[in-house]
Every structure is written in structure tokens, then in C-alpha cells.
Amino acid sequence: MSIKLPTHREEPVAELCRAHGISNASFYMWRAKYGVMDASRISQMKAMVHAQWRGGTGG
């Protein structure tokens, strides 16, 4: 899932969630877990998860 948060204007969370078909609770849980991450941090996290997955499957 990919949600690009608007940077040029403020959009109410309820409207953002409705547009992407997620609940407000899901949004706030995601934000509490990941906070504000830039693209490089997200790439690092994905690489780490991928490496763990590969190691966990024996391949």
C-alpha cells in the first residue's frame, strides 16, 4: 500500500483515510509505529526486512 501524504496543504485525517479506504485507527497505529520517515529510511527498513526474510527461509 502506498499513501502519499500531501505536503502543500493540510488534509483532515478522516478525509485522507476515506480516500485510501483505511480506518482512522489504522492510520494512527501506522503513524505511531513508523512516524515520519524519509525515503532513505524506508529503503533501509525494507532492505533489513528482506535480509531477515531471506535468512529465515534458509536461502
Buried (B, 14 or more C-beta within 10 A) or exposed (E): EEEEEEEEEEEEEEEBBEEEEBEEEEBEEEEEEEEEEEEEEEEEEEEEEEEEEEEEEEE
